[in-house]
Amino acid sequence: MSAGKYRKEHNCLNCGSHVETHYCSSCGQPNLELKESFWGFISHSIAHYFHFDNKFFQTLVPLLTKPGQVTLDYLAGKRARYINPVSMYIFVSIVYFLVAYSPEHVEKENNHKPLTAAQSQKRKATLDSVQKKLKEAGLTNAAPGIVNETTARIAEDMDREEFKSLIFKEQTIALENLKKHNKANKSDSLTEVISKFSKIHDDRNDSTYAAYLARQKTLQPQDQDNWFDRLIKKRAITIGEKSEVIQETLEHNRPKQYFLLMPLLALFVMWNFRKNHIYYLDHLIFTIHGMTAYFIVSIFTRPVMKYVFGAGSIMSTIIKLGLLCWICWYMFNALRVFYQRKKVIGKMFLIIILYYVSLKLTEMVMLNLIYYVAT
């Protein structure tokens, strides 16, 4: 890419020093003509953004194809051909979180849709089919207890789903009828069913914390939850109500999480390769290059999984497995090349485990902070 037309004069326009060649030996400014074409201005600006002479792309190819080599060259002083690690990481991470890690707006599903007549008929047919198969297998006479238990459990699960589909008032009426029937005819199995249905009914009722407190007041003092149970319930209800906001805030803070965890990841690497006796900064540069390579690959794979095949598709699962294999391949070769070690598999998996645990712990801390800010 051409840098522009050089001036014939030998005075530096920036500092006034004498210019022997195309660059000033005092301040480093190129001795270019001030007037340039529109396309010359655009190309010069792009070249300047990528640190002249296409340094970004000169760093990109070996970074992806030769794990660990860019870090070795950079630390050996061969820096003219490569872009600064931090500059490249910042640029790539911005693109990554804009393109590949945009949070999805997930609509809350309605879990209380009433069952249609066709669905009820289908469930009955399923139960009849199970009983028929058990009878054909000869289990009806050989083990009637097992058959009765099996069909009873299936029927109970179906009844539970039907109960969930009822609206709140219908659930209340159904529970009252079951309790009256159980009072007249004592039955352990019916008592168990009432207990399970009551839990479903209470969860439906406790859709808000105010509704939960109102229900608590209707209970006897010995049946009411203590202060700790109420605190846990409040947190669960609030997270459920604000799940989308909490999730979006969490994804918005992902860049900060990854950036703050990077020095910790470098510390894990240094601890595993402490016998190499190199400075922590060298481990950090190695980690920055590795994270940058991961972001670059994810920039291309995540949008394909998300927008082309869909998040839960078979192809997306295959791409995820391929990405996982690439991470293991890249990390194995990078550690082997940079640290000049042959046996690195054990250390590699230990680093991955430590980083994963740190990622989950910081995520838990972030969720709690977001929760307390949201409430």
KEMI-588590 format. One record per atom (N, C-alpha, C): x, y, z; residue in one letter. Coordinates in steps of 0.001 Angstrom, whole numbers, padded with zeros to 6 digits, always signed. Example, Ala and Ser with C-alpha at 12.3 -4.5 7.8 and 13.67 -1.06 7.14 Angstrom:
BEGIN
+013190-005690+007800A/+012300-004500+007800A/+013200-003300+007800A/+012850-002250+007080S/+013670-001060+007140S/+012900+000030+007870S/
This chain:
BEGIN
+000858-001196+000000M/+000000+000000+000000M/+000890+001241+000000M/+000684+002130-000942S/+001509+003328-001071S/+001231+004290+000067S/+002322+004879+000579A/+002178+005817+001691A/+001876+007225+001204A/+002065+007503-000098G/+001829+008829-000638G/+003064+009327-001393G/+002983+010555-001881K/+004086+011140-002654K/+005016+011912-001716K/+006322+011607-001819Y/+007306+012264-000956Y/+007698+013634-001507Y/+008021+014558-000607R/+008415+015926-000966R/+009855+015961-001477R/+010114+016931-002342K/+011485+017118-002827K/+012307+017935-001835K/+011610+018773-001049E/+012312+019584-000060E/+012831+018693+001069E/+013892+019160+001751H/+014536+018347+002790H/+014352+018924+004194H/+013361+019778+004361N/+013068+020295+005701N/+011848+019568+006268N/+011924+019150+007524C/+010797+018459+008165C/+009712+019471+008515C/+008488+019223+008064L/+007374+020131+008333L/+006912+020072+009781L/+007338+019038+010517N/+006903+018889+011902N/+007852+019572+012884N/+009189+019298+012737C/+010140+019850+013720C/+011176+020787+013094C/+011213+020857+011732G/+012144+021773+011061G/+013532+021215+010836G/+013783+019985+011247S/+015114+019400+011067S/+015354+019042+009603S/+016626+018796+009269H/+016989+018417+007907H/+016652+016942+007686H/+016020+016640+006544V/+015600+015271+006230V/+016483+014734+005109V/+017238+013691+005385E/+018109+013083+004390E/+017340+012124+003486E/+016484+011302+004085T/+015733+010318+003299T/+014239+010643+003379T/+013407+009618+003385H/+011963+009837+003385H/+011400+010109+004781H/+012180+009862+005819Y/+011706+010060+007187Y/+012660+010962+007945Y/+012101+011771+008830C/+012904+012660+009645C/+013636+011864+010719C/+014933+012061+010850S/+015721+011313+011838S/+015494+011820+013258S/+014888+013014+013395S/+014644+013583+014728S/+013293+013172+015306S/+012219+013315+014511C/+010878+013018+015028C/+010214+011812+014365C/+010776+011343+013245G/+010234+010155+012601G/+009095+010400+011632G/+008680+011656+011418Q/+007556+011926+010523Q/+007977+011730+009066Q/+007124+011051+008252P/+007453+010900+006820P/+007362+012247+006105P/+008261+012473+005157N/+008343+013744+004434N/+007423+013687+003219N/+006125+013713+003453L/+005119+013558+002399L/+004547+014895+001973L/+004045+014901+000732E/+003339+016080+000236E/+002059+016279+001036E/+001684+017546+001277L/+000478+017834+002051L/-000778+017554+001247L/-000738+017858-000066K/-001905+017637-000907K/-001878+016208-001449K/-003029+015528-001291E/-003146+014167-001806E/-004574+013927-002263E/-004760+012914-003096S/-006078+012601-003626S/-006961+011992-002531S/-008261+011901-002857F/-009198+011312-001893F/-008824+009881-001552F/-008554+009050-002585W/-008205+007650-002348W/-006841+007527-001678W/-005962+008466-001970G/-004672+008475-001287G/-004839+008735+000194G/-005758+009675+000521F/-006034+009987+001925F/-006624+008768+002648F/-007600+008063+001987I/-008234+006894+002586I/-007221+005776+002810I/-006436+005474+001764S/-005462+004387+001879S/-004401+004700+002923S/-003973+005967+002996H/-002984+006370+003990H/-003549+006237+005393H/-004837+006589+005566S/-005470+006492+006884S/-005592+005038+007333S/-005970+004159+006392I/-006088+002735+006727I/-004726+002152+007083I/-003714+002514+006295A/-002361+002023+006569A/-001874+002505+007927A/-002190+003760+008243H/-001778+004308+009535H/-002503+003603+010677H/-003801+003269+010470Y/-004571+002607+011522Y/-003971+001244+011855Y/-003493+000541+010838F/-002897-000778+011064F/-001372-000690+011213F/-000899+000454+011718H/+000511+000656+012034H/+001414+000555+010805H/+000951+001076+009680F/+001709+001145+008430F/+002048-000249+007882F/+002187-000297+006562D/+002629-001495+005845D/+001855-002746+006218D/+000607-002572+006586N/-000256-003729+006837N/+000237-004626+007965N/+000708-004044+009050K/+001237-004835+010161K/+000194-005767+010759K/-001045-005324+010745F/-002094-006153+011343F/-002177-007512+010663F/-002211-007489+009321F/-002340-008745+008581F/-001032-009527+008569F/+000085-008837+008703Q/+001362-009531+008821Q/+001461-010277+010151Q/+000763-009774+011152T/+000741-010448+012457T/-000318-011533+012484T/-001420-011300+011763L/-002570-012201+011820L/-002240-013614+011347L/-001579-013745+010201V/-001325-015071+009610V/-000444-015939+010503V/+000739-015490+010919P/+001551-016348+011795P/+000935-016569+013171P/+000131-015602+013633L/-000499-015761+014939L/-001448-016947+014942L/-002147-017163+013817L/-003107-018259+013729L/-002479-019576+013287L/-001454-019500+012469T/-000890-020721+011884T/+000362-021229+012586T/+001030-020372+013337K/+002258-020771+014044K/+002143-020407+015528K/+001396-021191+016293P/+001176-020880+017719P/+002490-020723+018491P/+002593-019617+019208G/+003754-019360+020045G/+004897-018667+019341G/+004956-018723+018013Q/+006100-018173+017286Q/+006111-016650+017302Q/+004936-016035+017191V/+004861-014565+017206V/+005376-014019+018529V/+005023-014687+019627T/+005494-014249+020946T/+007008-014397+021055T/+007543-015501+020560L/+009000-015713+020580L/+009716-014620+019790L/+009216-014327+018576D/+009839-013294+017741D/+009741-011923+018399D/+008583-011636+018967Y/+008374-010319+019579Y/+009322-010108+020756Y/+009470-011130+021592L/+010345-011018+022758L/+011822-011063+022376L/+012117-011623+021177A/+013501-011664+020689A/+013901-010347+020033A/+012968-009410+019934G/+013268-008093+019382G/+012841-007898+017946G/+012236-008931+017323K/+011773-008815+015930K/+010372-008208+015930K/+010301-006906+016183R/+009008-006259+016406R/+008545-005380+015259R/+009413-005100+014315A/+009048-004184+013226A/+007929-004756+012367A/+007892-006089+012225R/+006888-006715+011357R/+005562-006955+012054R/+005537-006872+013391Y/+004332-007221+014140Y/+003696-005991+014784Y/+002389-006051+014926I/+001671-005003+015634I/+001815-005234+017141I/+001731-004186+017914N/+001854-004302+019366N/+000777-005232+019924N/+001124-006182+020810P/+000149-007170+021310P/-001092-006550+021934P/-000906-005505+022731V/-002048-004884+023409V/-002939-004159+022404V/-002326-003466+021438S/-003106-002759+020420S/-003949-003733+019613S/-003347-004862+019234M/-004080-005850+018452M/-005181-006491+019283M/-004890-006771+020558Y/-005899-007385+021426Y/-007107-006466+021581Y/-006865-005175+021801I/-007964-004223+021997I/-008833-004152+020746I/-008200-004051+019581F/-008965-003961+018335F/-009780-005234+018089F/-009140-006398+018236V/-009817-007673+017971V/-010921-007923+018982V/-010679-007601+020256S/-011696-007839+021285S/-012919-006960+021070S/-012715-005727+020608I/-013852-004845+020304I/-014702-005449+019196I/-014040-005909+018131V/-014768-006540+017027V/-015481-007801+017508V/-014792-008572+018338Y/-015360-009832+018839Y/-016641-009591+019618Y/-016616-008658+020550F/-017787-008439+021395F/-018899-007690+020666F/-018567-007008+019576L/-019607-006376+018770L/-020274-007359+017832L/-019482-008244+017244V/-019980-009149+016208V/-020402-010500+016762V/-019548-011084+017610A/-019741-012484+017999A/-020400-012684+019336A/-020426-011676+020192Y/-020937-011913+021541Y/-022081-010990+021888Y/-022883-010631+020906S/-024042-009777+021167S/-025103-010585+021892S/-025642-010087+023012P/-026650-010849+023756P/-027947-010974+022986P/-028589-012106+023142E/-029862-012353+022471E/-031021-011941+023364E/-032066-011374+022745H/-033286-011043+023472H/-034200-012247+023403H/-034232-012980+024498V/-035027-014203+024524V/-036389-013907+025115V/-037405-014212+024348E/-038763-014018+024844E/-039103-015109+025838E/-039730-014720+026929K/-040105-015695+027942K/-041237-016567+027429K/-041039-017851+027607E/-042042-018796+027144E/-043203-018869+028117E/-044362-019105+027555N/-045537-019287+028392N/-045638-020752+028773N/-045313-021055+030028N/-045305-022440+030489N/-046657-022904+030983N/-047666-022053+030863H/-048975-022394+031428H/-050064-022395+030352H/-049717-022849+029157K/-050714-022933+028100K/-051661-024087+028393K/-052962-023860+028300P/-053908-024943+028587P/-053807-026051+027552P/-054005-027275+028016L/-053967-028424+027127L/-055198-028452+026234L/-054975-028782+024996T/-056095-028926+024074T/-056694-030325+024241T/-057890-030502+023664A/-058547-031810+023741A/-057704-032874+023053A/-057042-032490+021961A/-056202-033441+021224A/-055015-033885+022072A/-054410-032925+022829Q/-053278-033271+023686Q/-053701-034200+024819Q/-054873-033938+025407S/-055377-034803+026473S/-055658-036208+025945S/-056234-036277+024760Q/-056518-037572+024151Q/-055227-038333+023838Q/-054226-037593+023391K/-052935-038208+023074K/-052279-038784+024326K/-052375-038080+025440R/-051792-038574+026691R/-052506-039832+027174R/-053813-039845+027024K/-054579-041034+027412K/-054197-042227+026545K/-054028-041954+025237A/-053630-043018+024318A/-052246-043551+024661A/-051350-042650+025118T/-050000-043069+025517T/-050054-044016+026711T/-050868-043659+027702L/-051018-044505+028890L/-051610-045874+028519L/-052612-045874+027652D/-053215-047139+027208D/-052201-047996+026455D/-051354-047327+025652S/-050342-048044+024884S/-049311-048694+025799S/-048921-047977+026866V/-047958-048530+027829V/-048545-049760+028516V/-049798-049656+028937Q/-050448-050792+029589Q/-050548-051994+028644Q/-050813-051718+027376K/-050928-052791+026393K/-049588-053491+026193K/-048511-052709+026098K/-047186-053279+025903K/-046775-054140+027104K/-047072-053664+028297L/-046744-054436+029497L/-047529-055748+029540L/-048769-055677+029068K/-049610-056888+029051K/-049079-057885+028027K/-048648-057368+026853E/-048107-058239+025817E/-046810-058899+026261E/-046046-058183+027104A/-044781-058735+027602A/-044996-059771+028694A/-046232-059945+029124G/-046535-060944+030139G/-046244-060501+031555G/-046077-059186+031740L/-045738-058681+033069L/-046973-058450+033937L/-048150-058406+033307T/-049368-058121+034066T/-049639-059197+035107T/-049434-060443+034719N/-049666-061550+035655N/-048421-061892+036463N/-047235-061745+035809A/-045990-062134+036482A/-045601-061156+037576A/-045761-059859+037309A/-045361-058856+038302A/-046375-057726+038311A/-047564-057997+038859P/-048616-056968+038846P/-048248-055722+039635P/-047448-055882+040685G/-047058-054725+041498G/-046224-053742+040706G/-045269-054278+039930I/-044408-053410+039114I/-045218-052705+038033I/-046131-053443+037417V/-046982-052871+036369V/-047836-051735+036916V/-048469-051978+038057N/-049327-050949+038668N/-048515-049712+039055N/-047304-049949+039596E/-046446-048829+040001E/-046025-048017+038787E/-045678-048710+037704T/-045233-048030+036482T/-046340-047167+035883T/-047507-047780+035716T/-048625-047037+035125T/-049080-045894+036034T/-048996-046112+037334A/-049386-045054+038280A/-048442-043863+038178A/-047121-044130+038040R/-046142-043052+037924R/-046339-042267+036625R/-046596-042990+035540I/-046826-042321+034253I/-048070-041451+034319I/-049125-042008+034903A/-050374-041258+035036A/-050183-040030+035917A/-049387-040191+036970E/-049136-039062+037888E/-048377-037943+037182E/-047376-038324+036380D/-046621-037317+035635D/-047522-036573+034651D/-048419-037322+034013M/-049352-036682+033080M/-050317-035759+033813M/-050803-036211+034975D/-051709-035373+035769D/-051008-034099+036229D/-049721-034224+036560R/-048967-033059+037006R/-048856-032034+035880R/-048611-032508+034667E/-048520-031603+033522E/-049870-030940+033241E/-050941-031693+033363E/-052278-031134+033162E/-052598-030094+034243E/-052159-030376+035484F/-052388-029434+036575F/-051624-028137+036330F/-050397-028250+035789K/-049601-027061+035491K/-050282-026199+034432K/-051005-026832+033522S/-051639-026099+032423S/-052860-025311+032864S/-053398-025617+034064L/-054583-024917+034558L/-054230-023504+034997L/-055206-022601+034930I/-054991-021259+035458I/-055040-021321+036977I/-054663-020231+037625F/-054506-020235+039082F/-055805-020605+039807F/-056928-020026+039374K/-058206-020304+040039K/-058612-021770+039870K/-058371-022312+038671E/-058702-023713+038421E/-057849-024641+039278E/-056559-024274+039454Q/-055687-025060+040322Q/-056203-025044+041763Q/-056661-023876+042214T/-057188-023751+043582T/-058396-024660+043795T/-059316-024656+042827I/-060524-025496+042932I/-060150-026975+042918I/-059214-027343+042022A/-058790-028739+041918A/-058137-029214+043214A/-057328-028365+043819L/-056665-028731+045072L/-057674-028900+046206L/-058652-028002+046270E/-059681-028095+047320E/-060472-029387+047185E/-060797-029762+045951N/-061529-031009+045730N/-060698-032231+046130N/-059409-032198+045803L/-058527-033307+046170L/-058397-033435+047692L/-058305-032288+048356K/-058183-032312+049818K/-059454-032845+050477K/-060635-032464+049930K/-061903-032974+050456K/-061997-034489+050267K/-061583-034923+049079H/-061614-036357+048784H/-060648-037119+049695H/-059499-036530+049951N/-058501-037179+050795N/-058940-037207+052260N/-059686-036184+052663K/-060188-036140+054038K/-061222-037233+054271K/-062035-037485+053227A/-063058-038524+053345A/-062452-039913+053193A/-061468-040049+052314N/-060831-041358+052077N/-059314-041200+052214N/-058819-041493+053375K/-057394-041336+053643K/-056578-042205+052690K/-055607-041550+052013S/-054766-042275+051068S/-053373-041641+051048S/-052357-042478+051280D/-050977-041973+051277D/-050564-041468+049896D/-050968-042190+048863S/-050605-041787+047500S/-051268-040469+047124S/-052538-040281+047546L/-053236-039033+047247L/-052637-037878+048040L/-052208-038139+049260T/-051532-037117+050078T/-050252-036650+049402T/-049518-037605+048810E/-048282-037268+048096E/-048582-036431+046862E/-049654-036786+046146V/-050053-036022+044962V/-050447-034605+045348V/-051212-034464+046437I/-051635-033139+046911I/-050426-032292+047270I/-049429-032913+047899S/-048211-032186+048285S/-047484-031649+047051S/-047379-032485+046012K/-046700-032061+044781K/-047490-030978+044049K/-048812-031157+044002F/-049657-030166+043346F/-049629-028830+044110F/-049575-028903+045427S/-049521-027682+046247S/-048252-026891+045961S/-047131-027610+045753K/-045865-026949+045420K/-045987-026217+044083K/-046599-026862+043105I/-046813-026219+041800I/-047712-024995+041950I/-048766-025141+042748H/-049723-024054+042972H/-049053-022873+043669H/-048217-023155+044658D/-047522-022085+045381D/-046535-021355+044473D/-045825-022097+043621D/-044882-021469+042700D/-045607-020549+041723D/-046801-020977+041274R/-047602-020126+040390R/-048068-018871+041132R/-048446-019045+042386N/-048929-017922+043194N/-047809-016929+043499N/-046593-017464+043732D/-045460-016624+044136D/-044727-016048+042928D/-045474-015543+041974S/-044851-014962+040791S/-044159-013643+041116S/-044596-012969+042169T/-043945-011749+042658T/-043678-011909+044147T/-042751-011120+044664Y/-042400-011210+046083Y/-043555-010732+046962Y/-044324-009767+046474A/-045483-009281+047228A/-046526-010385+047372A/-046741-011161+046287A/-047687-012276+046354A/-047192-013350+047317A/-045894-013562+047319Y/-045300-014545+048234Y/-045518-014135+049695Y/-045283-012850+049998L/-045487-012362+051377L/-046953-012445+051776L/-047837-012149+050811A/-049278-012226+051097A/-049682-013666+051420A/-049123-014620+050707R/-049447-016024+050983R/-048890-016462+052329R/-047718-015934+052675Q/-047111-016290+053958Q/-047991-015848+055133Q/-048658-014709+054973K/-049508-014193+056051K/-050734-015080+056296K/-051135-015814+055249T/-052314-016688+055402T/-051969-017995+056121T/-050688-018286+056269L/-050260-019531+056902L/-050167-019382+058414L/-050178-020513+059097Q/-049956-020519+060537Q/-048504-020131+060831Q/-048235-019497+061985P/-046861-019051+062292P/-045821-020157+062154P/-046172-021377+062579Q/-045204-022476+062498Q/-044962-022949+061069Q/-045899-022604+060152D/-045750-023020+058754D/-045083-021952+057888D/-044894-020759+058434Q/-044294-019678+057658Q/-042778-019863+057526Q/-042237-019361+056423D/-040792-019430+056203D/-040066-018491+057147D/-038848-018864+057548N/-038041-017981+058389N/-037385-016899+057528N/-036637-016028+058192W/-036069-014873+057477W/-035087-015291+056394W/-034345-016377+056632F/-033372-016824+055634F/-034078-017392+054399F/-035119-018187+054624D/-035891-018743+053506D/-036545-017624+052688D/-037013-016584+053396R/-037617-015453+052685R/-036589-014704+051844R/-035359-014604+052360L/-034289-013937+051616L/-033954-014715+050347L/-033871-016039+050472I/-033581-016886+049313I/-034719-016792+048288I/-035958-016804+048785K/-037122-016725+047908K/-037163-015385+047169K/-036857-014317+047882K/-036850-012989+047266K/-035828-012925+046143K/-034648-013488+046388R/-033592-013479+045371R/-034017-014288+044152R/-034615-015456+044382A/-035040-016317+043272A/-036126-015645+042430A/-037104-015018+043108I/-038202-014357+042392I/-037687-013155+041614I/-036796-012374+042229T/-036270-011178+041576T/-035452-011536+040344T/-034626-012564+040473I/-033827-012999+039326I/-034737-013479+038203I/-035818-014171+038580G/-036771-014628+037566G/-037456-013465+036870G/-037819-012430+037642E/-038500-011272+037060E/-037565-010460+036171E/-036298-010337+036573K/-035349-009483+035864K/-034293-010304+035134K/-034636-011540+034758S/-033648-012437+034156S/-033054-011860+032876S/-033890-011238+032039E/-033394-010706+030768E/-032452-009534+031003E/-032816-008632+031938V/-031967-007472+032235V/-030640-007930+032833V/-030705-008895+033763I/-029501-009406+034417I/-028586-010064+033399I/-029174-010861+032489Q/-028377-011551+031477Q/-027726-010551+030518Q/-028473-009532+030099E/-027923-008526+029198E/-026795-007750+029867E/-026965-007418+031144T/-025921-006702+031877T/-024679-007561+032029T/-024895-008852+032266L/-023767-009780+032383L/-022986-009845+031075L/-023702-009977+029948E/-023026-010054+028650E/-022338-008740+028315E/-022930-007625+028748H/-022335-006318+028499H/-020992-006181+029215H/-020856-006863+030346N/-019622-006773+031135N/-018636-007903+030837N/-018931-008743+029842R/-018014-009822+029474R/-016618-009308+029103R/-016513-008231+028288P/-015168-007752+027942P/-014321-007419+029163P/-014940-006794+030169K/-014204-006460+031390K/-013777-007726+032123K/-014685-008716+032144Q/-014373-009969+032822Q/-013170-010658+032174Q/-013184-010770+030841Y/-012078-011424+030139Y/-010782-010635+030295Y/-010887-009311+030238F/-009693-008477+030343F/-009069-008602+031732F/-009897-008605+032787L/-009381-008706+034148L/-008864-010101+034470L/-009417-011108+033797L/-008970-012479+034036L/-007680-012816+033295L/-007323-012028+032301M/-006133-012330+031511M/-004845-012322+032344M/-004621-011327+033213P/-003435-011404+034083P/-003447-012629+034992P/-004643-013048+035416L/-004742-014249+036251L/-004387-015495+035442L/-004836-015538+034182L/-004485-016656+033313L/-002975-016705+033089L/-002366-015544+032907A/-000908-015483+032756A/-000210-015995+034018A/-000807-015724+035177L/-000250-016205+036442L/-000329-017731+036518L/-001448-018298+036041F/-001578-019757+036002F/-000515-020368+035088F/-000282-019739+033946V/+000726-020227+033010V/+002119-020138+033640V/+002413-019017+034277M/+003717-018828+034905M/+003944-019850+036019M/+002905-020140+036785W/+003019-021102+037880W/+003313-022498+037344W/+002706-022853+036214N/+002933-024180+035635N/+004285-024293+034936N/+004826-023153+034476F/+006111-023180+033781F/+007144-022323+034522F/+007095-022383+035832R/+008007-021575+036656R/+009466-021988+036488R/+009720-023226+036052K/+011099-023692+035879K/+011777-023045+034678K/+011010-022370+033821N/+011608-021674+032685N/+012302-020387+033101N/+011941-019895+034305H/+012604-018709+034881H/+012557-017507+033931H/+011370-017166+033465I/+011212-015965+032653I/+010273-015005+033368I/+010298-013748+032931Y/+009534-012718+033614Y/+008021-012909+033409Y/+007265-012380+034371Y/+005800-012473+034297Y/+005262-011769+033057Y/+005893-010652+032670L/+005438-009895+031506L/+005502-010748+030236L/+006506-011614+030145D/+006617-012497+028978D/+005447-013481+028943D/+005086-014011+030103H/+003916-014898+030188H/+002644-014139+029791H/+002570-012881+030209L/+001383-012069+029910L/+001264-011808+028411L/+002382-011498+027745I/+002355-011277+026295I/+001947-012556+025571I/+002448-013697+026046F/+002064-014991+025488F/+000556-015214+025636F/+000003-014855+026795T/-001429-015006+027055T/-002250-014070+026180T/-001779-012831+026009I/-002483-011865+025161I/-002562-012361+023726I/-001465-012900+023223H/-001467-013434+021858H/-002437-014612+021734H/-002464-015477+022737G/-003370-016625+022702G/-004829-016209+022729G/-005192-015263+023594M/-006563-014780+023674M/-006965-014067+022384M/-006033-013337+021782T/-006310-012646+020526T/-006625-013648+019418T/-005851-014733+019352A/-006094-015773+018351A/-007465-016407+018553A/-007838-016650+019813Y/-009157-017225+020108Y/-010271-016280+019667Y/-010117-014999+019931F/-011133-014015+019534F/-011278-013971+018016F/-010154-014032+017288I/-010197-013946+015824I/-010981-015122+015243I/-010689-016331+015732V/-011402-017511+015240V/-012882-017430+015614V/-013185-016949+016812S/-014577-016861+017263S/-015364-015820+016481S/-014685-014788+015988I/-015356-013761+015189I/-016009-014386+013956I/-015404-015436+013418F/-015934-016090+012222F/-016870-017244+012557F/-016624-017960+013649T/-017431-019145+013951T/-018734-018825+014669T/-018720-017898+015611R/-019928-017607+016394R/-021079-017059+015547R/-020853-016086+014658P/-021975-015624+013832P/-022550-016728+012951P/-021695-017637+012464V/-022181-018749+011643V/-023102-019641+012468V/-022675-019966+013701M/-023501-020806+014576M/-024806-020112+014936M/-024723-018810+015158K/-025873-018068+015678K/-026886-017714+014602K/-026403-017237+013444Y/-027308-016697+012437Y/-027540-017627+011244Y/-026608-018534+010958V/-026737-019412+009796V/-027411-020733+010165V/-026831-021429+011150F/-027343-022758+011510F/-028289-022738+012702F/-028179-021729+013570G/-029001-021698+014774G/-028238-022254+015961G/-028510-021710+017145A/-027724-022038+018338A/-027787-023509+018710A/-028946-024146+018561G/-029097-025524+019012G/-029035-026569+017912G/-028570-026197+016722S/-028548-027131+015604S/-027381-028110+015698S/-027458-029179+014898I/-026389-030179+014874I/-025102-029575+014324I/-025224-028747+013288M/-024039-028119+012689M/-023344-027196+013675M/-024132-026477+014478S/-023535-025606+015494S/-022786-026427+016532S/-023334-027581+016890T/-022659-028474+017840T/-021352-028983+017257T/-021357-029319+015974I/-020137-029784+015310I/-019087-028670+015274I/-019538-027441+014988I/-018606-026302+014961I/-018023-026056+016343I/-018857-026186+017392K/-018367-026007+018767K/-017297-027040+019100K/-017544-028287+018705L/-016559-029346+018941L/-015276-029068+018158L/-015444-028584+016919G/-014275-028225+016117G/-013484-027091+016748G/-014205-026089+017298L/-013555-024966+017969L/-012807-025434+019213L/-013413-026365+019959L/-012763-026918+021151L/-011485-027672+020773L/-011555-028449+019700C/-010367-029174+019225C/-009281-028201+018787C/-009691-027110+018113W/-008711-026110+017678W/-008045-025445+018872W/-008816-025142+019924I/-008254-024522+021129I/-007196-025437+021742I/-007514-026733+021845C/-006557-027687+022414C/-005307-027791+021538C/-005518-027854+020205W/-004377-027920+019280W/-003517-026669+019391W/-004152-025512+019404Y/-003415-024250+019442Y/-002645-024109+020756Y/-003318-024392+021857M/-002678-024225+023160M/-001529-025214+023341M/-001709-026447+022888F/-000661-027459+022986F/+000593-027028+022224F/+000410-026598+020976N/+001552-026187+020164N/+002182-024889+020649N/+001347-023956+021115A/+001874-022683+021616A/+002747-022907+022859A/+002274-023733+023778L/+003052-024027+024986L/+004338-024774+024641L/+004232-025697+023715R/+005401-026510+023336R/+006465-025651+022647R/+006029-024745+021767V/+006975-023907+021023V/+007570-022817+021906V/+006705-022108+022636F/+007184-020958+023405F/+008047-021380+024600F/+007634-022432+025295Y/+008373-022848+026495Y/+009382-023957+026228Y/+009473-024363+024960Q/+010452-025378+024575Q/+010320-026642+025428Q/+009089-027101+025585R/+008804-028324+026341R/+008117-029334+025436R/+008361-030615+025682K/+007703-031673+024919K/+006450-032184+025614K/+006489-032271+026949K/+005355-032781+027721K/+004585-031611+028326K/+003512-031208+027663V/+002750-030045+028127V/+001259-030348+028288V/+000830-031572+027965I/-000606-031884+027977I/-001188-031740+029378I/-000520-032309+030386G/-001004-032218+031762G/-001099-030786+032240G/-000068-029986+031962K/-000061-028580+032365K/-001141-027802+031619K/-001352-028165+030339M/-002364-027483+029530M/-003755-027663+030135M/-004109-028904+030469F/-005438-029152+031027F/-005584-028538+032424F/-004506-028495+033193L/-004568-027848+034510L/-004831-026352+034365L/-004190-025727+033396I/-004412-024294+033132I/-005857-024049+032709I/-006377-024923+031832I/-007763-024789+031363I/-008734-024913+032528I/-008512-025891+033412I/-009392-026105+034573I/-009351-024906+035507I/-008156-024401+035797L/-008018-023240+036688L/-008715-022013+036102L/-008559-021821+034800Y/-009191-020670+034157Y/-010710-020822+034152Y/-011197-022031+033883Y/-012642-022272+033860Y/-013259-022014+035233Y/-012596-022488+036285V/-013089-022256+037648V/-013108-020761+037955V/-012048-020058+037578S/-011984-018610+037801S/-013081-017890+037035S/-013347-018368+035816L/-014393-017762+034988L/-015757-017908+035651L/-016050-019091+036184K/-017342-019344+036818K/-017470-018591+038138K/-016389-018516+038897L/-016429-017788+040175L/-016664-016297+039942L/-015946-015720+038989T/-016145-014291+038697T/-017537-014039+038126T/-018051-014999+037349E/-019402-014869+036825E/-020426-014863+037951E/-020197-015704+038960M/-021090-015745+040119M/-021060-014422+040885M/-019847-013884+041040V/-019704-012588+041721V/-020418-011492+040931V/-020235-011503+039609M/-020885-010506+038758M/-022397-010606+038834M/-022931-011835+038823L/-024380-012026+038914L/-024929-011460+040217L/-024215-011708+041321N/-024673-011185+042621N/-024617-009668+042656N/-023537-009083+042098L/-023425-007627+042059L/-024542-007024+041205L/-024793-007627+040045I/-025862-007146+039162I/-027206-007273+039843I/-027414-008390+040584Y/-028677-008604+041278Y/-028918-007511+042316Y/-027884-007209+043122Y/-028069-006198+044183Y/-028221-004795+043606Y/-027586-004536+042456V/-027772-003249+041802V/-029178-003152+041216V/-029651-004272+040631A/-030974-004281+040004A/-032093-004162+041019A/-031844-004625+042252T/-032887-004569+043267T/-032679-003389+044202T/
